[in-house]
Amino acid sequence: MRIVSMLLAIALTASPAVAQQSQPIHASIERAAEAAAEQAASQPKPASSARKGVLFWSGLAVGIAGATTSALGLTAFRTEDNSTGNAPAGSYLACVAQKNSSPVYATNQCDGLKAKNLKLLWSGVAIGGLGAAMMIGGSRTSAELSSGAIGIFHHVSF
């Protein structure tokens, strides 16, 4: 993604500077692009569309795994080393100590004071984002670069 952004920035800033000059490099690039387009048109496409479908379903599975990881970080795998929300930092540990020290407080429910597991939460968010990117890459959406233009196309078949 960084490479594409860098190439886009170079292309947008360099084109006005050399617009007045006729250069053989541009003609050579255009001939190479035409040859690549002809070669790509002559190759069969079914293998590419089958790969895209696999990438879509794999991305869906990875996205579901990321959402599940985030949900587990917020619910079942909360941490005991910190407290949640606006509670002071040692509230959970103080509640557990109070529960263990006195029979009067033996029925305290301290689990509500556990903090979110931020490592699991943000790991799940990153995994879910990767799954979403895989799904987009696996759908019938494509981007094409040409001299002076960028096109984003979504192919619909009936």
N, C-alpha and C positions, 0 to 999 in steps of 0.2 A: 504494500500500500504506500509506503514511503517512497519507493522508487517511482511509482506511477505519479504521485504528487510532485516529486522533484522534476520528472520529465515534463509534466504539465506546466509547472512554473517556468521551466526553461523555454518551453515552446511558446508560451504566452509573452514572455519578456523579450525573446530573441527575434520573433517574427517582425515587429515593427522596425527594428534596427536594420534588417537585411531586406526589407520589402522592395527597396528601390533597385537593388542590384540583381542582375541575372546571373545565377551561379549554376555551373554544371552539376554540382552536388544535388541540388533540388531535382533536376531532371533525372539523375541517377536514382534518387530515392523514389521518385514517382514510377520509374520503370520497374524497380524492385518490388514496389507495392503492387503494381499491376500483375507482375509475374506471380507473386505470392497469392493474390486473389484468384487468379486463374487456376493455380495449383490447388488451392483450398476448395474451389468449386468442383474440381474434378474428383476429389476424394469423397468416398461415401460418408454420410452423416449418421447412420443408425448407431454406431458404436459410441459416439459422443452423447447422443440423447439417452442411451441406456446408462451411461456413466452418470449423467446428470440426475437421473431418477434415483440411482443408488445414493448419490450424494445428498439428495433431498431427504430420503428416509433415514439415512445415517445422521443427518443434521437434526431431524426430529427426535431421534433417540437420544442424541447428545444434549439437546435442549431440555428434554424431559428429565434427564439425569441431573442437569444443572439446577433446574427448579426444585427437584427433590432434595438435592444437597443443601440448597438455601433454606428450604422448609425445615430440614432436620437441624440445621444450625440455629434456627429460631425456636424450635420446640424441644425435641427429644435430647439433643446433645448440648444443652446449655452448660455454661462453665460455672464452677463454684468459686473461682478465684476473684470474682468481682460481683457487684450488685447491679440490679437492673434499674432503668429509669432514673428517677430523681432521688432514689434511696442513697444514703451515704455509702462510701466505698466498702465498709466492713459489715454492712447490714446482714448479709446472708450468713457470714461466719459467726456473727454475734447471735443470730437466731439459732443456729445449730448448737453453739456452746450453751446457750440458755436452755434449749430443749434437752440436752444431755446432762445438765447439772442439777436440774430441779424437777421433781415429779409433777409440780404444779404446771409447768410449761411443757410437759411430755407430749401434749397433743398439738403443739405448734406445727403449722404447715409452712415450712421454709422454702419449698421448691419455687414458689412464685417470685422469690427474690434473686434467683439465679440470673446471671447476665447472658446475653446472646453470645453465641460462639461466632465471633466476627470472622475468624479464619474460614470456617465452613460457609458462612453467609456469603462473603465476597468471592470465595472460590467457586461457589455455586453460580453466582452472578456472572463470573468470567466464563464458566463452562456453558452456561445458557446463552451468552453472547456468541460464543464460538458455534454453538448449534444453530443459532439464528443465521449466522453468516454462511454456514454450510447449506442451510435450507434455501437461502437466497441464491447462492451459487449453484444449487442443484435444480432450481426452477427454470422456467423458460425465459429468464431475463438475461440479457447480455449487453455488454458495452463494446462499442467499436470506436477506435481512434483513427482519424484520417487527418490529412493536412488541413489545419484550420478548423476542425470540428470534432466534437465528441458526441456520440449518439448512444442513448440507452434505449434498448428495444425490449418489449415483452411480446413473445410470440404466442398467439392464441390459435388453436386448431379446432375445427368444427367437425 
